[in-house]
Amino acid sequence: MKVQEVMTEDIKACFPDTNLAAAAALMWESDCGVLPVVVDGGNAVGVITDRDIAMAVGTRGRAPQEIRVDEVIQGPLSACTLDDDVHTALKTMRRDKVRRLPVLTDDGVLKGILSLNDVVLHTQKGNKELDYDDVVSTFKSICEHPHPAVRSAAK
């Protein structure tokens, strides 16, 4: 099963110079928890999540209107392509511990987003293309917390 068969195509995005208040409002209006960050031409350069916004506002002592998206996003970008097999995308999610991947063309242009929710909705027990075990192993990997010593050493 290819990513393009499962992904969400109708998505919103923001720009690096978008402020966090505007990004949060766009998430609220779109009922989503992530926005791809694009530059001119639609090339994806990152993503920002609702958690990223909450943590930035809670720790920086500045109003959300004063903080730009490019101050918050972290790299490198985890993504997949339209023609990737869903299992390849799930491996990327497990490796990078993310629940959502921007779907890009070979030139890096944003075409959609693949979320763990999208995958779950296309999963069936015994389905040879996408079984429950594929989703559960990915979700377990994403949810695992690093050992506290690993987390503090990474800072």
Backbone as CSV, one residue per row, in Angstrom:
resi,resn,N_x,N_y,N_z,CA_x,CA_y,CA_z,C_x,C_y,C_z
1,MET,0.852,-1.169,0.000,0.000,0.000,0.000,0.901,1.236,0.000
2,LYS,0.609,2.165,-0.877,1.397,3.385,-1.012,0.869,4.486,-0.093
3,VAL,1.772,5.360,0.310,1.415,6.490,1.175,0.282,7.309,0.561
4,GLN,0.325,7.541,-0.742,-0.692,8.383,-1.380,-2.103,7.803,-1.279
5,GLU,-2.227,6.499,-1.001,-3.529,5.864,-0.836,-4.116,6.100,0.551
6,VAL,-3.283,6.506,1.496,-3.685,6.584,2.904,-3.647,8.016,3.442
7,MET,-2.812,8.860,2.891,-2.541,10.199,3.427,-3.756,11.123,3.368
8,THR,-3.661,12.213,4.105,-4.636,13.300,4.047,-4.078,14.355,3.104
9,GLU,-4.887,14.730,2.103,-4.421,15.684,1.105,-4.797,17.127,1.422
10,ASP,-5.958,17.332,2.003,-6.452,18.685,2.264,-5.891,19.178,3.593
11,ILE,-4.709,19.792,3.529,-4.050,20.230,4.759,-3.711,21.709,4.684
12,LYS,-3.482,22.275,5.828,-3.030,23.660,5.942,-1.551,23.663,6.266
13,ALA,-0.890,24.750,5.956,0.538,24.903,6.255,0.772,26.343,6.681
14,CYS,1.939,26.582,7.251,2.320,27.937,7.629,3.727,28.210,7.110
15,PHE,4.215,29.411,7.356,5.524,29.837,6.883,6.462,30.036,8.074
16,PRO,7.759,30.046,7.841,8.699,30.244,8.946,8.466,31.539,9.725
17,ASP,7.979,32.588,9.051,7.775,33.861,9.743,6.376,34.017,10.344
18,THR,5.550,32.962,10.262,4.234,32.980,10.906,4.445,33.021,12.414
19,ASN,3.643,33.828,13.124,3.784,33.837,14.581,2.964,32.693,15.192
20,LEU,3.302,32.333,16.428,2.676,31.176,17.058,1.180,31.366,17.295
21,ALA,0.726,32.583,17.513,-0.704,32.827,17.693,-1.450,32.501,16.398
22,ALA,-0.904,32.917,15.280,-1.537,32.637,13.986,-1.491,31.148,13.667
23,ALA,-0.378,30.492,13.990,-0.266,29.049,13.757,-1.283,28.293,14.608
24,ALA,-1.417,28.678,15.878,-2.383,28.014,16.756,-3.810,28.237,16.260
25,ALA,-4.114,29.445,15.796,-5.454,29.729,15.267,-5.743,28.868,14.031
26,LEU,-4.754,28.700,13.177,-4.924,27.870,11.977,-5.147,26.406,12.365
27,MET,-4.431,25.939,13.382,-4.649,24.574,13.866,-6.062,24.413,14.412
28,TRP,-6.511,25.397,15.168,-7.852,25.354,15.754,-8.911,25.311,14.657
29,GLU,-8.778,26.199,13.674,-9.746,26.253,12.569,-9.744,24.979,11.732
30,SER,-8.591,24.347,11.629,-8.438,23.160,10.782,-8.603,21.854,11.554
31,ASP,-8.798,21.955,12.874,-8.936,20.788,13.737,-7.775,19.811,13.544
32,CYS,-6.561,20.368,13.681,-5.363,19.529,13.552,-4.342,19.932,14.611
33,GLY,-3.368,19.084,14.821,-2.355,19.340,15.837,-0.974,19.571,15.273
34,VAL,-0.883,19.686,13.954,0.408,19.899,13.310,0.214,20.708,12.037
35,LEU,1.193,21.554,11.767,1.219,22.290,10.505,2.587,22.104,9.860
36,PRO,2.621,21.664,8.614,3.889,21.708,7.911,4.308,23.168,7.740
37,VAL,5.603,23.407,7.742,6.152,24.743,7.532,6.775,24.739,6.149
38,VAL,6.305,25.657,5.305,6.762,25.692,3.916,7.365,27.050,3.576
39,VAL,8.209,27.038,2.566,8.760,28.265,2.009,8.159,28.440,0.626
40,ASP,8.510,29.543,-0.033,7.970,29.810,-1.370,8.095,28.592,-2.263
41,GLY,7.035,28.332,-3.021,7.023,27.174,-3.889,6.456,25.937,-3.221
42,GLY,6.169,26.030,-1.925,5.561,24.913,-1.218,6.523,23.865,-0.713
43,ASN,7.819,24.162,-0.729,8.790,23.192,-0.210,8.740,23.172,1.311
44,ALA,8.604,21.971,1.869,8.525,21.806,3.315,9.911,21.922,3.943
45,VAL,9.983,22.700,5.024,11.249,22.872,5.744,11.149,22.412,7.195
46,GLY,9.944,22.044,7.626,9.756,21.599,8.997,8.288,21.407,9.297
47,VAL,8.005,21.114,10.560,6.635,21.031,11.058,6.600,21.685,12.430
48,ILE,5.437,22.179,12.785,5.223,22.690,14.139,3.971,22.026,14.684
49,THR,4.050,21.596,15.939,2.923,20.921,16.578,2.297,21.821,17.633
50,ASP,1.103,21.440,18.049,0.453,22.173,19.129,1.291,22.101,20.404
51,ARG,1.971,20.989,20.624,2.854,20.863,21.786,4.041,21.810,21.667
52,ASP,4.620,21.928,20.479,5.724,22.872,20.272,5.296,24.285,20.664
53,ILE,4.089,24.649,20.249,3.572,25.994,20.543,3.389,26.162,22.047
54,ALA,2.749,25.186,22.694,2.505,25.283,24.137,3.811,25.391,24.919
55,MET,4.795,24.574,24.562,6.069,24.594,25.279,6.817,25.907,25.037
56,ALA,6.785,26.419,23.818,7.479,27.679,23.531,6.842,28.837,24.292
57,VAL,5.522,28.898,24.279,4.834,29.981,24.986,5.048,29.852,26.495
58,GLY,5.053,28.630,26.987,5.209,28.414,28.422,6.617,28.626,28.945
59,THR,7.623,28.584,28.074,9.004,28.655,28.556,9.776,29.893,28.110
60,ARG,9.233,30.677,27.213,10.021,31.793,26.671,9.668,33.157,27.247
61,GLY,8.607,33.237,28.010,8.253,34.510,28.636,7.856,35.590,27.640
62,ARG,7.356,35.182,26.493,6.915,36.129,25.466,5.521,35.731,24.986
63,ALA,4.806,36.696,24.483,3.468,36.432,23.950,3.585,35.622,22.652
64,PRO,2.594,34.778,22.372,2.643,33.963,21.161,2.772,34.794,19.868
65,GLN,2.230,36.006,19.884,2.329,36.875,18.711,3.759,37.344,18.462
66,GLU,4.608,37.223,19.475,5.993,37.699,19.379,6.991,36.601,19.029
67,ILE,6.519,35.368,18.953,7.410,34.238,18.676,7.106,33.706,17.275
68,ARG,8.132,33.611,16.456,7.967,33.100,15.095,8.132,31.578,15.068
69,VAL,7.466,30.965,14.108,7.548,29.519,13.932,8.993,29.061,13.763
70,ASP,9.800,29.804,13.004,11.182,29.361,12.766,12.060,29.428,14.011
71,GLU,11.569,30.051,15.078,12.293,30.037,16.350,12.042,28.739,17.115
72,VAL,11.016,28.014,16.718,10.552,26.864,17.480,10.822,25.534,16.774
73,ILE,10.670,25.511,15.460,10.811,24.227,14.758,12.234,23.704,14.887
74,GLN,12.315,22.390,14.895,13.603,21.722,15.019,13.802,20.822,13.807
75,GLY,15.023,20.600,13.442,15.299,19.741,12.295,16.016,18.506,12.729
76,PRO,16.323,17.637,11.846,15.943,17.670,10.441,14.494,17.237,10.248
77,LEU,13.941,17.557,9.101,12.564,17.222,8.777,12.429,15.728,8.517
78,SER,11.485,15.103,9.178,11.112,13.714,8.892,9.951,13.766,7.922
79,ALA,10.070,13.064,6.811,9.026,13.113,5.786,9.013,11.804,5.004
80,CYS,8.041,11.686,4.120,7.962,10.552,3.214,7.493,11.075,1.862
81,THR,7.465,10.195,0.865,7.023,10.598,-0.470,5.724,9.892,-0.826
82,LEU,5.089,10.385,-1.848,3.824,9.828,-2.321,3.941,8.340,-2.641
83,ASP,5.048,7.948,-3.236,5.222,6.574,-3.697,5.847,5.642,-2.665
84,ASP,6.188,6.159,-1.493,6.724,5.287,-0.442,5.677,4.261,-0.040
85,ASP,6.140,3.080,0.298,5.266,2.079,0.880,4.918,2.542,2.299
86,VAL,3.706,2.265,2.741,3.281,2.677,4.085,4.218,2.099,5.144
87,HIS,4.727,0.894,4.938,5.645,0.293,5.912,6.933,1.096,6.028
88,THR,7.390,1.663,4.934,8.577,2.520,4.967,8.292,3.759,5.808
89,ALA,7.117,4.340,5.616,6.725,5.510,6.407,6.609,5.156,7.890
90,LEU,6.061,3.992,8.197,5.950,3.566,9.593,7.331,3.387,10.217
91,LYS,8.283,2.876,9.455,9.655,2.753,9.963,10.231,4.130,10.285
92,THR,9.955,5.103,9.430,10.419,6.468,9.685,9.780,7.014,10.955
93,MET,8.481,6.789,11.126,7.797,7.235,12.340,8.424,6.601,13.578
94,ARG,8.702,5.295,13.509,9.312,4.604,14.658,10.700,5.165,14.950
95,ARG,11.502,5.313,13.914,12.885,5.784,14.091,12.922,7.189,14.678
96,ASP,12.067,8.075,14.147,12.105,9.483,14.546,11.109,9.834,15.650
97,LYS,10.332,8.829,16.084,9.360,9.008,17.167,8.390,10.158,16.883
98,VAL,7.775,10.091,15.699,6.789,11.093,15.299,5.500,10.397,14.874
99,ARG,4.395,11.088,15.053,3.085,10.537,14.702,2.591,11.004,13.336
100,ARG,3.296,11.964,12.758,2.849,12.532,11.482,4.057,12.820,10.601
101,LEU,3.881,12.589,9.299,4.952,12.863,8.341,4.400,13.687,7.193
102,PRO,5.034,14.803,6.865,4.662,15.494,5.635,4.936,14.560,4.450
103,VAL,4.053,14.606,3.474,4.231,13.817,2.258,4.688,14.777,1.168
104,LEU,5.844,14.480,0.594,6.481,15.382,-0.351,6.667,14.734,-1.714
105,THR,6.762,15.579,-2.738,7.195,15.096,-4.041,8.693,14.867,-3.969
106,ASP,9.260,14.314,-5.009,10.710,14.098,-5.039,11.468,15.417,-4.970
107,ASP,10.812,16.527,-5.343,11.429,17.854,-5.290,11.209,18.566,-3.956
108,GLY,10.536,17.908,-3.004,10.329,18.488,-1.684,9.078,19.321,-1.530
109,VAL,8.191,19.303,-2.546,6.954,20.087,-2.470,5.913,19.315,-1.665
110,LEU,5.274,20.005,-0.734,4.276,19.411,0.145,3.026,19.008,-0.637
111,LYS,2.588,17.752,-0.449,1.376,17.248,-1.104,0.332,16.751,-0.122
112,GLY,0.714,16.551,1.131,-0.228,16.043,2.118,0.493,15.718,3.405
113,ILE,-0.199,14.983,4.246,0.403,14.541,5.503,-0.084,13.127,5.777
114,LEU,0.804,12.317,6.298,0.452,10.965,6.710,0.518,10.934,8.227
115,SER,-0.613,10.642,8.849,-0.649,10.566,10.309,-0.874,9.122,10.728
116,LEU,-0.522,8.838,11.962,-0.803,7.516,12.499,-2.311,7.268,12.465
117,ASN,-3.106,8.312,12.637,-4.568,8.179,12.535,-4.973,7.688,11.149
118,ASP,-4.359,8.249,10.093,-4.664,7.814,8.730,-4.389,6.325,8.571
119,VAL,-3.253,5.898,9.097,-2.858,4.492,8.980,-3.833,3.603,9.740
120,VAL,-4.186,3.993,10.969,-5.112,3.199,11.777,-6.439,3.016,11.049
121,LEU,-6.932,4.061,10.425,-8.223,3.982,9.742,-8.184,3.066,8.513
122,HIS,-6.997,2.737,8.012,-6.859,1.840,6.861,-6.367,0.445,7.259
123,THR,-6.294,0.186,8.550,-5.763,-1.074,9.047,-6.893,-2.064,9.296
124,GLN,-6.628,-3.306,8.962,-7.585,-4.372,9.233,-6.838,-5.598,9.728
125,LYS,-7.434,-6.303,10.671,-6.816,-7.535,11.183,-6.707,-8.537,10.038
126,GLY,-5.524,-9.089,9.892,-5.294,-10.084,8.853,-5.015,-9.499,7.478
127,ASN,-5.053,-8.168,7.343,-4.760,-7.528,6.061,-3.270,-7.686,5.782
128,LYS,-2.931,-8.336,4.695,-1.523,-8.589,4.392,-0.753,-7.306,4.089
129,GLU,-1.455,-6.286,3.614,-0.776,-5.023,3.301,-0.549,-4.164,4.527
130,LEU,-1.506,-4.177,5.462,-1.415,-3.315,6.640,-2.185,-3.948,7.790
131,ASP,-1.469,-4.627,8.666,-2.059,-5.367,9.765,-1.978,-4.553,11.054
132,TYR,-2.793,-4.907,12.034,-2.780,-4.245,13.335,-1.389,-4.232,13.960
133,ASP,-0.648,-5.320,13.799,0.689,-5.408,14.397,1.606,-4.300,13.883
134,ASP,1.449,-3.925,12.599,2.265,-2.847,12.030,2.030,-1.538,12.785
135,VAL,0.784,-1.262,13.054,0.417,-0.010,13.716,0.813,-0.035,15.189
136,VAL,0.541,-1.142,15.862,0.835,-1.230,17.292,2.338,-1.122,17.538
137,SER,3.155,-1.790,16.736,4.603,-1.705,16.959,5.106,-0.285,16.729
138,THR,4.535,0.414,15.757,4.921,1.802,15.518,4.507,2.679,16.691
139,PHE,3.279,2.528,17.143,2.788,3.349,18.246,3.594,3.097,19.522
140,LYS,3.923,1.841,19.807,4.732,1.524,20.985,6.092,2.202,20.908
141,SER,6.703,2.166,19.745,8.019,2.773,19.571,7.967,4.282,19.773
142,ILE,6.933,4.914,19.243,6.783,6.361,19.372,6.564,6.749,20.831
143,CYS,5.800,5.926,21.548,5.423,6.256,22.926,6.504,5.971,23.947
144,GLU,7.505,5.187,23.611,8.558,4.874,24.568,9.316,6.137,24.945
145,HIS,9.482,6.329,26.233,10.252,7.472,26.713,11.699,7.053,26.870
146,PRO,12.602,7.930,26.479,14.007,7.588,26.697,14.305,7.570,28.192
147,HIS,15.295,6.823,28.565,15.744,6.787,29.950,16.106,8.216,30.365
148,PRO,15.771,8.671,31.581,16.057,10.056,31.987,17.499,10.487,31.738
149,ALA,18.450,9.589,31.926,19.854,9.951,31.705,20.101,10.253,30.234
150,VAL,19.414,9.533,29.341,19.561,9.777,27.909,18.965,11.132,27.546
151,ARG,17.802,11.424,28.130,17.135,12.693,27.836,17.997,13.877,28.287
152,SER,18.551,13.806,29.502,19.353,14.937,30.002,20.682,15.052,29.254
153,ALA,21.237,13.936,28.795,22.486,13.985,28.047,22.283,14.593,26.660
154,ALA,21.067,14.459,26.109,20.768,14.994,24.782,20.650,16.512,24.795
155,LYS,20.436,17.106,25.947,20.246,18.557,26.036,21.531,19.235,25.946
